[in-house]
Amino acid sequence: MKLFRCDHCSHLIYFENTRCERCGHRLGYEPLGNTLVSLEAGPEIWTAPALDNRQFVFCANAEYGACNWLVESQPGADPYCRACRHNEMVPDVDNPTDLAHWQVIERAKKRLIYSLLRLRLPLATRNEDAIHGLSFRFLDEDVSPTPVMTGHEDGIITIALKEADDAAREYRRTLFKEPYRTLLGHFRHEVGHHFWDILVDNQPAHAEFRRLFGDESTDYDAALQAHYANGAPADWQETHISAYATSHPWEDFAETWAHYLHLVDTTEMASAFGVRLRPEVDRAGEFAARLDFDPYGVTSIDALVENWIPLASLINNLNRAVGQHDAYPFVLTSAIIEKLDFIHHLVHAAGAVQWTVPSRDGPVPINVPIAQ
């Protein structure tokens, strides 16, 4: 994630801000320009002076405090923004608890979509592509007639609303003996399954995937049952990013995909803050880092990993200093880095292709490049 600056008063602002704390201007995120702009006029149609006075409306979900993204003001335009168009089911907004949980979930989802747009990955909605379109269902398990499980199936990602409840999520993290469990982690993991379907299954990368991750044709349900009954192998940390990643090649890929997004997005934020690391006690320079590059544009995984290791050490120790769990309780071995490298090349190869879906007016791009 990058940092933003108010184009009216130059005050530092952040991705989720809806108003500049210094000048009071309303703010909205314009995804194609990858910018958080100050707005004038309103309350329905807003003008962005920094964008040549282009006119916008807020996403329809702004009404519920669930979105700060903008939509170009045009007759007949979709009322939902580039991110919210993927929502298939949202909770009851008249229920204050459900609404509050949905607002939290949307903040995490927007960070996911930001990364996918930056990487120029194909992002079709379900209406645009009934087979490979991405959609989200945010469900309240207390009112659902069937159990709600966070997961992915055929492009549909389901998130249980209770995952937005810190106490409930921490209970599940402890119950499943997980070192890490966050909403953003859920989104990044589940979208990894989605992109496996698009970028790996029956694609040229499939053979290399099987070499690194294993044969995904093994019985998935049986593999999960065995994992929950027996746990991970004793030496799992040598080859897998998490214990859960050992359960099945699909889960190994999704876990590694999520960690790739963790590395890229966190490194971008560290770079935006101008982080430089050279601990005085580090005589060998093993924890030195100069984070002054765009991790979305690096051509090799090496630069990302070399800078990530000292950065992860920093954020973990900062967390310990305020009495929190490690923010990144994982170890990157050579085997795991090889898997990350596979995903790195997979993502960048996909981002170099112009992906489209058919329409009455001809092919429509679904990975429009956004500003850096």
C-alpha positions as CSV (number, residue, x, y, z in Angstrom):
1,M,0.0,0.0,0.0
2,K,1.2,3.5,-0.8
3,L,0.9,6.7,1.1
4,F,-1.3,9.5,-0.2
5,R,-1.1,13.3,0.1
6,C,-4.1,15.7,0.1
7,D,-4.0,17.5,-3.3
8,H,-5.6,20.5,-1.7
9,C,-3.4,21.1,1.4
10,S,-0.6,18.5,1.1
11,H,-1.5,16.8,4.4
12,L,-0.6,13.1,4.7
13,I,-3.6,10.9,4.2
14,Y,-4.3,7.2,4.2
15,F,-6.1,4.7,1.9
16,E,-9.2,4.5,4.1
17,N,-9.5,8.2,4.8
18,T,-12.8,9.9,3.8
19,R,-11.9,13.4,4.9
20,C,-8.7,15.4,5.2
21,E,-8.1,16.1,8.9
22,R,-6.3,19.4,8.1
23,C,-8.4,21.1,5.4
24,G,-11.7,19.2,5.9
25,H,-12.1,18.3,2.2
26,R,-14.1,15.2,1.4
27,L,-11.8,12.5,0.0
28,G,-12.5,9.7,-2.5
29,Y,-10.3,7.0,-4.0
30,E,-10.1,6.9,-7.8
31,P,-8.8,3.5,-8.8
32,L,-7.6,4.1,-12.3
33,G,-5.4,7.0,-11.2
34,N,-4.6,5.1,-8.0
35,T,-5.1,8.4,-6.1
36,L,-7.0,9.7,-3.1
37,V,-8.5,13.0,-4.3
38,S,-10.0,16.0,-2.6
39,L,-13.6,16.8,-3.8
40,E,-15.7,19.9,-4.1
41,A,-19.5,20.5,-4.5
42,G,-21.6,17.5,-3.8
43,P,-23.6,16.1,-2.0
44,E,-24.3,13.8,-5.0
45,I,-22.0,14.8,-7.9
46,W,-18.5,15.7,-6.8
47,T,-15.8,17.5,-8.7
48,A,-12.1,16.6,-8.4
49,P,-10.0,19.7,-9.1
50,A,-6.8,17.7,-9.2
51,L,-8.2,15.5,-12.0
52,D,-9.1,18.3,-14.4
53,N,-12.4,18.9,-12.7
54,R,-13.7,15.5,-13.7
55,Q,-17.0,14.6,-12.0
56,F,-17.6,11.6,-9.8
57,V,-20.2,10.0,-7.6
58,F,-19.4,7.8,-4.6
59,C,-20.0,4.1,-4.8
60,A,-23.5,3.2,-3.7
61,N,-22.0,1.4,-0.7
62,A,-20.7,4.8,0.7
63,E,-24.2,5.3,2.0
64,Y,-23.5,2.6,4.5
65,G,-20.0,3.7,5.5
66,A,-18.6,0.7,3.6
67,C,-16.7,2.3,0.7
68,N,-14.8,5.5,-0.2
69,W,-14.2,4.6,-3.9
70,L,-15.4,6.8,-6.7
71,V,-17.4,6.1,-9.9
72,E,-17.2,8.4,-12.9
73,S,-20.4,10.4,-13.2
74,Q,-22.0,9.2,-16.4
75,P,-25.6,8.5,-17.4
76,G,-26.4,4.8,-16.9
77,A,-23.1,4.1,-15.1
78,D,-22.8,1.2,-12.7
79,P,-23.6,2.7,-9.2
80,Y,-20.9,0.4,-7.7
81,C,-17.2,1.0,-7.7
82,R,-14.5,-1.2,-9.3
83,A,-14.3,-3.2,-6.0
84,C,-17.9,-3.4,-4.9
85,R,-19.1,-4.7,-8.3
86,H,-17.7,-8.1,-7.2
87,N,-20.1,-8.3,-4.2
88,E,-22.8,-10.9,-4.7
89,M,-24.2,-11.1,-1.1
90,V,-23.8,-8.6,1.7
91,P,-25.3,-8.6,5.2
92,D,-28.5,-6.9,6.5
93,V,-27.5,-3.3,6.7
94,D,-30.4,-2.7,9.1
95,N,-28.6,-4.9,11.7
96,P,-26.1,-2.7,13.4
97,T,-23.7,-5.5,14.3
98,D,-23.8,-7.0,10.8
99,L,-23.3,-3.6,9.3
100,A,-20.2,-2.9,11.5
101,H,-18.7,-6.2,10.6
102,W,-19.3,-5.6,6.9
103,Q,-17.6,-2.2,7.1
104,V,-14.5,-3.9,8.6
105,I,-14.6,-6.6,5.9
106,E,-14.9,-4.1,3.1
107,R,-11.7,-2.3,4.3
108,A,-9.8,-5.6,4.1
109,K,-11.4,-6.4,0.7
110,K,-10.4,-3.0,-0.7
111,R,-6.8,-3.6,0.1
112,L,-7.0,-6.9,-1.7
113,I,-8.5,-5.3,-4.8
114,Y,-5.9,-2.6,-4.7
115,S,-3.1,-5.2,-4.9
116,L,-4.9,-7.1,-7.7
117,L,-5.3,-3.9,-9.7
118,R,-1.7,-3.0,-9.2
119,L,-0.6,-6.4,-10.5
120,R,-2.9,-6.1,-13.5
121,L,-4.5,-9.5,-12.8
122,P,-7.8,-10.4,-14.6
123,L,-10.7,-9.1,-12.6
124,A,-14.0,-10.0,-14.2
125,T,-17.2,-9.8,-12.3
126,R,-19.7,-12.7,-12.3
127,N,-21.8,-10.7,-14.8
128,E,-18.9,-10.3,-17.1
129,D,-17.7,-13.9,-16.9
130,A,-20.1,-16.5,-15.5
131,I,-17.3,-19.1,-15.3
132,H,-14.2,-17.2,-14.1
133,G,-15.8,-14.1,-12.6
134,L,-14.8,-13.2,-9.0
135,S,-17.6,-12.6,-6.5
136,F,-17.9,-12.3,-2.7
137,R,-20.5,-13.4,-0.3
138,F,-20.4,-12.0,3.2
139,L,-22.7,-14.1,5.4
140,D,-24.0,-14.1,8.9
141,E,-23.8,-17.7,10.2
142,D,-26.4,-16.8,12.9
143,V,-29.1,-16.4,10.3
144,S,-27.9,-18.6,7.5
145,P,-29.9,-21.8,7.0
146,T,-26.7,-23.7,6.3
147,P,-23.3,-23.5,8.0
148,V,-21.1,-20.6,6.8
149,M,-17.5,-21.6,6.1
150,T,-15.0,-19.1,4.8
151,G,-13.7,-20.5,1.5
152,H,-13.7,-20.5,-2.2
153,E,-15.6,-22.4,-4.9
154,D,-15.6,-21.7,-8.6
155,G,-14.7,-18.0,-8.3
156,I,-17.1,-17.4,-5.3
157,I,-15.3,-16.4,-2.1
158,T,-17.4,-16.6,1.1
159,I,-16.4,-14.8,4.2
160,A,-18.1,-15.5,7.5
161,L,-19.1,-12.2,9.1
162,K,-17.8,-13.3,12.5
163,E,-14.3,-13.2,11.0
164,A,-14.7,-9.4,11.5
165,D,-15.2,-9.9,15.2
166,D,-11.7,-9.8,16.8
167,A,-12.7,-12.0,19.8
168,A,-14.4,-14.7,17.6
169,R,-11.5,-14.7,15.1
170,E,-8.9,-15.0,17.9
171,Y,-10.9,-17.9,19.4
172,R,-10.8,-19.7,16.0
173,R,-7.1,-18.9,15.6
174,T,-6.4,-20.5,19.0
175,L,-8.8,-23.4,18.3
176,F,-7.0,-24.3,15.1
177,K,-3.5,-23.7,16.5
178,E,-2.8,-21.0,13.9
179,P,0.0,-18.5,14.5
180,Y,-1.8,-15.9,12.2
181,R,-5.4,-15.3,11.3
182,T,-6.6,-12.0,9.8
183,L,-9.4,-10.8,7.5
184,L,-6.9,-9.6,4.9
185,G,-5.1,-13.0,5.2
186,H,-8.4,-14.7,4.4
187,F,-9.0,-12.6,1.3
188,R,-5.4,-13.1,0.0
189,H,-5.6,-16.9,0.6
190,E,-9.0,-17.5,-1.0
191,V,-8.2,-15.4,-4.0
192,G,-5.2,-17.6,-4.5
193,H,-7.5,-20.5,-5.1
194,H,-9.4,-18.3,-7.6
195,F,-6.3,-17.5,-9.6
196,W,-5.0,-21.1,-9.5
197,D,-8.1,-21.9,-11.5
198,I,-7.3,-19.1,-14.1
199,L,-3.5,-19.1,-14.2
200,V,-2.5,-22.7,-13.4
201,D,-5.2,-25.3,-14.1
202,N,-4.6,-26.7,-17.6
203,Q,-2.2,-23.9,-18.4
204,P,1.5,-24.1,-19.3
205,A,2.5,-23.4,-15.6
206,H,0.7,-26.6,-14.5
207,A,3.6,-29.0,-14.8
208,E,5.9,-26.6,-12.8
209,F,3.2,-26.2,-10.2
210,R,3.1,-30.0,-9.7
211,R,6.9,-30.1,-9.4
212,L,6.9,-27.5,-6.6
213,F,3.6,-28.0,-4.8
214,G,2.6,-31.6,-5.6
215,D,-0.2,-33.4,-7.5
216,E,-3.5,-31.6,-6.8
217,S,-5.5,-34.5,-8.2
218,T,-5.2,-36.3,-4.9
219,D,-8.5,-36.5,-2.9
220,Y,-8.9,-33.1,-1.4
221,D,-11.5,-33.9,1.3
222,A,-9.5,-37.0,2.4
223,A,-6.3,-34.9,2.6
224,L,-8.0,-32.3,4.8
225,Q,-9.4,-35.0,7.1
226,A,-6.0,-36.5,7.4
227,H,-4.4,-33.2,8.2
228,Y,-6.9,-32.4,10.9
229,A,-6.5,-35.9,12.4
230,N,-2.7,-36.2,12.2
231,G,-1.4,-32.6,11.9
232,A,1.5,-31.6,9.8
233,P,4.7,-33.6,9.3
234,A,7.5,-32.9,11.8
235,D,9.7,-31.2,9.3
236,W,7.0,-29.2,7.5
237,Q,8.8,-25.8,8.1
238,E,11.5,-26.8,5.7
239,T,9.2,-26.9,2.7
240,H,5.9,-25.2,3.6
241,I,5.0,-21.6,4.7
242,S,2.5,-22.9,7.2
243,A,1.3,-26.2,8.8
244,Y,-2.0,-25.8,6.9
245,A,-0.1,-25.6,3.6
246,T,0.9,-29.2,4.0
247,S,-2.7,-30.4,3.9
248,H,-3.0,-30.4,0.0
249,P,-1.2,-28.8,-2.9
250,W,-4.1,-26.4,-3.5
251,E,-3.7,-25.1,0.1
252,D,0.0,-24.9,-0.3
253,F,-0.4,-22.7,-3.4
254,A,-3.1,-20.5,-1.7
255,E,-1.0,-20.0,1.4
256,T,2.1,-19.1,-0.6
257,W,0.1,-16.8,-2.9
258,A,-1.2,-15.0,0.2
259,H,2.3,-14.6,1.6
260,Y,3.5,-13.2,-1.8
261,L,0.8,-10.5,-1.4
262,H,1.8,-9.9,2.2
263,L,5.4,-9.3,1.1
264,V,4.6,-7.0,-1.8
265,D,2.0,-4.8,0.0
266,T,3.9,-4.4,3.2
267,T,7.2,-3.7,1.4
268,E,5.4,-1.0,-0.6
269,M,4.2,0.7,2.6
270,A,7.7,0.5,4.2
271,S,9.1,2.0,1.0
272,A,6.5,4.8,1.2
273,F,7.6,5.6,4.7
274,G,11.3,5.6,3.6
275,V,12.3,2.8,5.9
276,R,16.1,2.2,6.1
277,L,17.4,-0.6,8.3
278,R,20.9,-1.0,9.6
279,P,20.9,-2.1,13.3
280,E,24.0,-1.0,15.2
281,V,24.5,-4.5,16.6
282,D,24.3,-6.1,13.1
283,R,28.0,-6.2,12.4
284,A,27.6,-8.5,9.3
285,G,24.9,-6.4,7.7
286,E,22.5,-9.3,7.7
287,F,19.5,-7.1,8.7
288,A,20.3,-4.1,6.6
289,A,17.7,-3.0,4.1
290,R,17.0,0.0,1.9
291,L,13.4,0.0,0.9
292,D,13.3,2.5,-1.9
293,F,11.9,0.5,-4.8
294,D,8.4,-0.5,-6.1
295,P,7.8,-4.1,-5.1
296,Y,5.0,-4.4,-7.7
297,G,7.6,-3.8,-10.4
298,V,10.6,-5.9,-9.4
299,T,11.6,-8.5,-11.9
300,S,13.1,-11.0,-9.4
301,I,11.9,-12.4,-6.2
302,D,15.4,-12.0,-4.7
303,A,15.2,-8.2,-4.2
304,L,11.8,-8.6,-2.5
305,V,13.0,-11.4,-0.1
306,E,16.3,-9.8,0.7
307,N,14.6,-6.7,1.9
308,W,11.6,-8.6,3.5
309,I,13.6,-10.6,6.0
310,P,15.0,-7.6,7.9
311,L,11.7,-5.8,7.5
312,A,9.8,-8.8,9.0
313,S,12.3,-8.8,11.9
314,L,11.6,-5.2,12.5
315,I,7.8,-5.4,12.5
316,N,7.9,-8.5,14.7
317,N,10.1,-6.9,17.3
318,L,8.0,-3.7,17.2
319,N,4.9,-5.8,17.9
320,R,6.7,-7.6,20.8
321,A,7.6,-4.2,22.2
322,V,3.9,-3.3,22.6
323,G,2.9,-6.7,23.8
324,Q,1.5,-8.1,20.6
325,H,2.0,-11.4,18.7
326,D,4.5,-11.4,15.9
327,A,3.0,-9.7,12.8
328,Y,4.8,-12.2,10.5
329,P,5.4,-15.5,12.5
330,F,6.8,-17.4,9.5
331,V,10.2,-18.5,8.1
332,L,11.2,-18.3,4.4
333,T,13.4,-21.2,3.5
334,S,15.0,-21.8,0.1
335,A,12.2,-24.3,-0.8
336,I,9.5,-21.7,0.1
337,I,11.3,-18.9,-1.7
338,E,11.3,-21.1,-4.9
339,K,7.6,-21.4,-4.5
340,L,7.3,-17.6,-4.1
341,D,9.4,-17.2,-7.2
342,F,7.0,-19.4,-9.1
343,I,4.1,-17.2,-8.0
344,H,6.1,-14.0,-8.7
345,H,6.7,-15.1,-12.4
346,L,3.1,-16.4,-12.7
347,V,1.7,-13.0,-11.6
348,H,4.0,-10.9,-13.7
349,A,3.3,-13.0,-16.8
350,A,-0.4,-12.7,-16.3
351,G,-0.1,-8.9,-15.8
352,A,1.7,-8.5,-19.1
353,V,-1.3,-10.0,-21.0
354,Q,-4.4,-8.0,-22.0
355,W,-7.3,-9.9,-20.5
356,T,-10.7,-9.3,-21.9
357,V,-14.3,-10.5,-21.8
358,P,-16.7,-10.4,-24.7
359,S,-19.6,-7.9,-24.8
360,R,-22.0,-6.5,-27.4
361,D,-19.6,-3.7,-28.1
362,G,-16.5,-6.0,-28.5
363,P,-13.9,-7.2,-26.1
364,V,-13.8,-5.4,-22.8
365,P,-10.5,-5.2,-20.8
366,I,-10.7,-6.6,-17.3
367,N,-7.1,-5.8,-16.2
368,V,-6.9,-2.1,-17.0
369,P,-3.6,-0.7,-15.9
370,I,-3.7,1.7,-13.0
371,A,-1.2,4.4,-12.1
372,Q,1.8,3.5,-9.9
